Amino acid sequence: MSKSEHDEYTSQLIKGLELAEYRMLRDKAMRNQTVIQGDGGTGVREVSARELFTKIYHEPVPVF
């Protein structure tokens, strides 16, 4: 695999993971659920998916 193929594969993989995270968080926000979020260290906390979705994506939570 060449360097350019590797870079393209990596780019597509990251885009796919970002899309999956967006959809998961949007769906949990629509159902008024919570998510577990790591703080970068050893701690974790439970946060509202609605608050996190609007904070990260600057969009209102869709209604179904």
C-alpha atoms as one frame of an Amber mdcrd trajectory, in Angstrom:
protein
   0.000   0.000   0.000   1.477   3.327  -1.031   1.642   6.391   1.198  -1.164
   8.143  -0.727  -3.414   5.059  -0.516  -2.742   4.807   3.202  -3.562   8.501
   3.703  -6.790   8.167   1.689  -7.833   5.071   3.664  -7.089   6.819   6.961
  -9.062   9.892   5.881 -12.096   7.802   4.908 -11.913   5.849   8.163 -11.872
   9.034  10.251 -14.812  10.500   8.296 -16.781   7.283   8.875 -16.087   7.330
  12.606 -17.105  10.991  12.829 -20.374  10.249  11.008 -21.091   7.280  13.289
 -20.476   9.424  16.387 -22.751  12.177  15.038 -25.590   9.737  14.331 -25.239
   7.964  17.689 -25.232  11.218  19.628 -28.164  12.638  17.614 -30.230   9.490
  18.216 -29.477   9.474  21.949 -30.298  13.199  22.157 -33.628  12.630  20.411
 -34.465   9.959  23.011 -33.317  12.202  25.890 -30.664   9.700  26.976 -27.231
  10.183  28.509 -23.737   9.251  27.332 -20.573   8.417  29.230 -17.748  10.834
  28.450 -14.089  10.469  29.385 -12.219  13.509  30.659  -8.919  12.604  29.016
  -7.471  11.240  32.226  -8.729   8.444  34.383 -12.148   9.927  35.114 -15.479
   9.520  33.365 -18.785  11.289  33.752 -22.362  10.882  32.618 -23.663  13.803
  30.545 -26.900  14.645  28.783 -26.743  13.708  25.102 -28.928  16.746  24.302
 -26.513  19.198  25.884 -23.465  17.539  24.357 -25.042  17.391  20.876 -25.912
  21.084  20.836 -22.510  22.006  22.303 -20.494  20.027  19.742 -22.551  20.478
  16.568 -24.311  23.808  17.232 -27.605  22.373  15.984 -30.965  21.976  17.671
 -31.912  18.427  18.560 -34.222  17.016  15.853 -37.695  15.908  16.855 -39.163
  12.635  15.612
